[in-house]
Amino acid sequence: VTGPTGRVANFADFYALMPPDNAATVAVGTDVSFPQNGPSSSAEISRLTASSFNLGPIATYQILFQVGVNEARTVGTYIKWSNFALYFSR
């Protein structure tokens, strides 16, 4: 969450250990779980399930992730916020 002066106001880190947190190959259309909790600055960004998170109030968010790909396939990212959804594919 970006604060009034442009600095980071809140943050949270959720991650997975591979394996065992996800299958070696994640099936098409299934969620990737990030069940491990890292550092967090407040309760405004919180976990709902192993693969979904509550981002709290309206703000500017930076979402970062890294995934290793061993197969020649497309990696897609689906972000859903209430009734608004984004899908990125590469």
Secondary structure as the mmCIF struct_conf table of DSSP 4:
data_model
#
loop_
_struct_conf.conf_type_id
_struct_conf.id
_struct_conf.beg_label_comp_id
_struct_conf.beg_label_asym_id
_struct_conf.beg_label_seq_id
_struct_conf.end_label_comp_id
_struct_conf.end_label_asym_id
_struct_conf.end_label_seq_id
STRN STRN1 THR A 2 THR A 2
TURN_TY1_P TURN_TY1_P1 PRO A 4 THR A 5
BEND BEND1 GLY A 6 ARG A 7
STRN STRN2 VAL A 8 VAL A 8
STRN STRN3 ALA A 12 TYR A 15
TURN_TY1_P TURN_TY1_P2 MET A 18 PRO A 20
BEND BEND2 ASP A 21 ASN A 22
BEND BEND3 ALA A 24 THR A 25
HELX_LH_PP_P HELX_LH_PP_P1 VAL A 26 ALA A 27
TURN_TY1_P TURN_TY1_P3 VAL A 28 GLY A 29
HELX_LH_PP_P HELX_LH_PP_P2 THR A 30 SER A 33
STRN STRN4 GLN A 36 SER A 40
BEND BEND4 SER A 41 SER A 41
BEND BEND5 ALA A 43 ILE A 45
STRN STRN5 SER A 46 THR A 49
TURN_TY1_P TURN_TY1_P4 ALA A 50 SER A 51
STRN STRN6 SER A 52 ASN A 54
BEND BEND6 PRO A 57 ILE A 58
BEND BEND7 GLU A 71 ALA A 72
STRN STRN7 GLY A 76 TRP A 81
TURN_TY1_P TURN_TY1_P5 SER A 82 ASN A 83
STRN STRN8 PHE A 84 SER A 89
#
